[in-house]
Every structure is written in structure tokens, then in C-alpha cells.
Amino acid sequence: MPDPAPVNGQVSFWFRQTGIPARRAPLDGPTTADVCVIGAGYTGLWTAYHLKKARPDWDVLVLEREFAGFGASGRNGGWLSGKIPGSPGRFARERGKEAVLRFQRLMDREVDEVLATLDAEGIDADAVKSGCLRVAHAPAQLGRLRASVERARDWGNEDEVLLSAGELKERIEVAGALGAAYNPHCARIHPARLVTGLAEAVARLGVRIHESTPVTAIAPRAVSTPFGQVSARYVLRCTEGFTSQLPGRRRTWLPMNSSMIVSEPLPDEAWRHIGWSGQELFSDQTHAYLYGQRTADGRIALGGRGVPYRFGSRVDADGRTSASTVASLAATLARLFPAAAAVPVAHAWSGVLAVPRDWCPSVHVDRAGGVGWAGGYVGQGVTASHLAARTLTDLVLGRDTELTRLPWTGRRSRSWEPEPARWLGVHGMYAAYRAADRQEATLRTTTSPLARIADLISSR
């Protein structure tokens, strides 16, 4: 009998496990607040959490078009990582190297800050601080890996170490692996359990959360919805990949698609062969990007770009992904972990992450106009959203702190090109990356020139 087709979409496997929570009531008429946060993902909810902790007397309101965690916060790969989002080199050119080193120190500490808060709030998110592995399985990748570890150390990642093929095999059996880099500043989390638990914690603090409430316009100190206008001292846009859906914001951040599959639980025999008892997060050195985790219930979740971008900055409705993407990710899982090749795919889904034109995030508050934002994490938002929320809190409260002096504070990126240039550029870039990966897998022992061309197109 053929294997049944995997569940496709339905937001994500993570929400299939937990169940999609009952929606909170929408806004029921015009209202006022001290702070109105737009978006109930990690950034918006952490911002509401820290603002309410700092100022319990303030009225903090969160507006969400769907339900808390509907976007990337409920669909991501579960990496609570200390990696700086964006380009350390670009940040250093703008603000100096010491600012980047300070940024990295804070990001490493932020992993533990989030874990401590989850414990304090009683949020069970399957969290394990296991570190992460970046694996090379071709000679060109190995050279790139070694160079990247040297660069990472120069930018403050002093705890990252190289592992030989034998040392890697003691942790995890990856077919054809030549070596890896290990970084201890990373934890596995369950995305839906984290965001749902966080929403409940925020509500317990007295924050008003209104779901099923789309925002139709943002103005200084005012937000428009179909159910009435909100007047607030501060309006904070925390919409990440869905920013393109707001009026006038289609070219602000590009909604980049990332797709995932998760297997059925692996039998004990397969795990004995693969290992992975440390439950480290996993990625490789391909240009097209790959990431994964061993889930708490013994599955392998694997993600990659799939269809990278939809024309006109469109976003999906419920996470449904293409059959070709599912097949590609399933083939990759079987190639890397042959012991899991016979295990069926249980679920596939997609989501969008926000990419600024220069691939660097920003956190900003215009105190005179009362409007602010945070985001553009280029796929590194699980930890970065917490640091960004704490930064937004300090900016709103007018504090001068080490957070408000970080290199992402107050910066701006230029807009993305209009269509069709945007679509052609992104799809051309990933076509070049995939071609480079094919060359490096069979023909080359050094990085393909096609990848360097794609880097120029992307402005990374």
C-alpha cells in the first residue's frame, strides 16, 4: 500500500500537535490605549510582555488579524539561536566593530533569558539547550565552513568549534558528512507551544489581545480597523513577513517563503543508527539553506526555501506548500538520514519571514510621532524578537541603555525594487544558489562562482 499523503498546510504541524486555540474576541469599537501593538507573534507579544512588566499602570493593546502565532512564530524551525540576524560586517561599517561584539554577547545571553522567562511563566515549549550543528557534506562546503568559523570568532562567536567527521559521527550520523561546526548558544523549542504560552502569559498581565482584527491603516498615534479606530500614545508595528500586506508597505520588507516537512516518529532502530541523542539543532552549508531539529516526540523536522517568493509580495493563506517542495525536502531527508528514508512524511507547511533589502533588521521608535517597529530578522527571529522587544520597550520609555545603542536601533533599509524586478531577482538568486549547490556536490571543491553572483544580486 502506498504511504498516505502528508497533511499539507493547516498553518503548521506545531499547531496540529497543540490544536489551534480558540480565537479571542475582535475589537468591539473605538478605544484608546497607551500602546497599541500590531501583530501577535513573538515580537508583538514579547513587546507587550516587557512593556506591561515595566509599566503595569499602562494600558497595552495587541491587535492580530488572525490568531496569536498564525505567522512565522507558529511555523518556524524551532531554533532559539544566539546568531546575530543580518550582516555583522554591514553593522560594523555603520556602527563600529565593538557594537557588533556587544550585539553578539547580548544575543548569546538572550537564549538563556528566554529560557528563564519560559520557566518563570510556566511555559512548556519542549525547550532543550542543545546547541546547533552546521554540517559540511562536500569539499567546497567544508572549506566554507572552516572560513565561516574563523569569521564567526572574529565577530565574537568565541565558543564555536570545528568538529571532525569522526567527532560529528559521535553526535549524529549524517550521510557523507565531512565535518561540522558546533555552537552551544542554541536551544530547541516548540514554536506553537512557545507563542501560545506567551500569549496566555501576556493576557494574565492585563494586556488586551484582540484577534480576528485586521489593521487597515496606521497613522501617528492612531490605528484603523473595520471595528473602529484605536488612539494610542505609541503604535508599534510588529508584523514581520506580513508587513507587505499593510497599506504602503509592499516594498518595505520582502516576504521570503520557507517550507518545512516533519516525519512520522522514527522507530528506535533508526535512532540507534542516527544517534542525535543530544538533540542539537541541525543545518548545513548549502547555499539554498537547510535546517532541522529532532522533535521531542522522536520525529525529524526539516526545512528549506522551496518556492522562495510569490509575485507581488503575496503571502499564503494557511501554510500550504507545493508538492514539488515536499518531494524535494523528503528526498533531502532520505539522503542525509538513510535510516529514516522509509519513514513517511507526516505534515508539510510554509511560512514567510521578513527580509529587508540589505538583509539587516531594524528597531525604531519615533517618539515625536508615536510610531515604531521592529523586525526584518531574515530567519533568525526566535531569539532576536525577544531582544528587539526589550529594545522597543526601552525606546518607548525613553531609556538610554545598552539595548538602545545596538547597531540595529534607528537604522533604515532602502525599499525593494518594484515588480517584476523583485520577483525576477529573488527567483534568479535562488536558481543560482541551487545551481551552485549542484556544482559543488559533483564537480567543484571550492565555492561556485554562481554563488558569488547570487550574493551580489542579494546584496547580503
Secondary structure, DSSP 8 states (H G I E B T S, - for coil): ------EE-SS-HHHHHH----------S-EEEEEEEE--SHHHHHHHHHHHHH-TTS-EEEE-SS-TTTTGGGTS--EEE---SS-HHHHHHHH-HHHHHHHHHHHHHHHHHHHHHHHHHT-----B---EEEEE-SHHHHHHHHHHHHHHHHTT-TT-EEEEHHHHHHHB--TT--EEEEESSEEE--HHHHHHHHHHHHHHTT-EEE-S----EEETTEEEETTEEEEEEEEEE--GGGGGGSTT-TTTSEEEEEEEEEE----HHHHHHHB-TT--EEEE--SS-EEEEE-TTS-EEEEE-SS---GGG---SS----HHHHHHHHHHHHHH-GGGTTS-EEEEEEEEEEE-TTS--EEEEETTTTEEEEE--TT-HHHHHHHHHHHHHHHHTT---TTTTSTTBT--------TTHHHHHHHHHHHHHHHHHHHHHHT-SS--HHHHHHHHHHT-
